[in-house]
Amino acid sequence: MRLRKVANAKQIIESSTYVINNPKDYKGKYKTLFNNENEIHIEIGMGKGDFIIEMAKHNKNINFIGIEMYDSVLVRAVQKLENQTLENLKLIRFDATYIEDIFDREIDQIYLNFSDPWPKNRCKKRRLTSKIFLKRYDKIFKNNCHIIQKTDNRKLFEFSLISYIEYDYKIKDISLNLHEDEKEIIMSEYEKRFVKMNLPIYMVEVYKTLHVK
């Protein structure tokens, strides 16, 4: 869906206290930014921020970082945070292809919510659950790798399951229709739309121990 452009989006983003404009400067030391030793959870492709904002509100003992590539999308999250105070939330405008450039073995959990399925076979390396990305995540997780993924796309879900298993992840939880299995769910903006359309939401939670050399 094409979004209307927000006037001065770049300036709005850069002036927000929630946005980290120089994320590479904090590589390996994000806990100093939050000024505590709490876990750090990130959402890659956070969209307009519904999910990560609500997660931060409901889990004050966890630090959250939302990552979004596009100004036109990230600015919507920034606008939602006006007049709110969430000390455990930060946002970054960044391309996740280079995620190991901004984090270094300090992330406890990754959320992948309704990521672009990149349906054409030639684009499968760009999927956030491809082995190429899983290898990148190895460089930013601490000791335990923990990913929770939700999608409406069955083919992406099947691709992701194979990718996780071949990369030595174990499945902790799985659902082929999340909203039939669970009642209280914090949703992204896409999820809310798909639920209204009565589409099934696929979810998988995977983990593995990372043997750091």
C-alpha positions, 0 to 999 in steps of 0.5 A: 500500500502506497503511503502519502508522503509526510512533509519534512519526514526526514527532519521529523525523524532526525529531531525525535528523541526516540530515533538513533541517528548515529547507530554505528556509534553504539555498536556493542554498547546499546545498554549504555544508551538505555542505561540498564542491563535489561535484555534488548529485543529488536523488530526488523521491518517495524513498519508504522510501529504499532507492534513495537510501541505496544510491546514497549508499553507492556514490557518495561523491563525489556529494551526495544529497538525498532528498525525500519528502512524507509523514512516515509514509514518510520515517520508514522511511528515517530508521530505516534510517539508524540507526547508519550514517554517510553524510556525502553524504546528506540528507533533506527532508520537502517537497511537490515542487510547491514545489521551487523554494522550496528550491533555486536553480540548484544541482542537477545531476541528478534521479531520478524512481523509480516516481512516482505516475502520476496516471492520470486525465486531469484529474490529469495536471498533477500528474505529476512529468514534466508540463511544469508540473514540468519548468518548475519543474526549470528553476529548480533545475538549474544549466546542464545538465538531467539526469533519470533516470526509472524506472517500471512504468507504461507510460502514464506512461512514454509521457506522460513521453517526449512531455513531455520531447521537447516540452520540448526534452529529448534522450534519452540512454538508454532501455529498455523492460525495464531488468532485461533490459538491465542487470544491476547496478541499484540499486533502490527498494523498489517496483522490487524488488517489481515485478521479483519479479513479472516486470513490465517496468521502463521507464527513460529518461535525458534531458538538455538545456542550460539557457540561464540568463538 
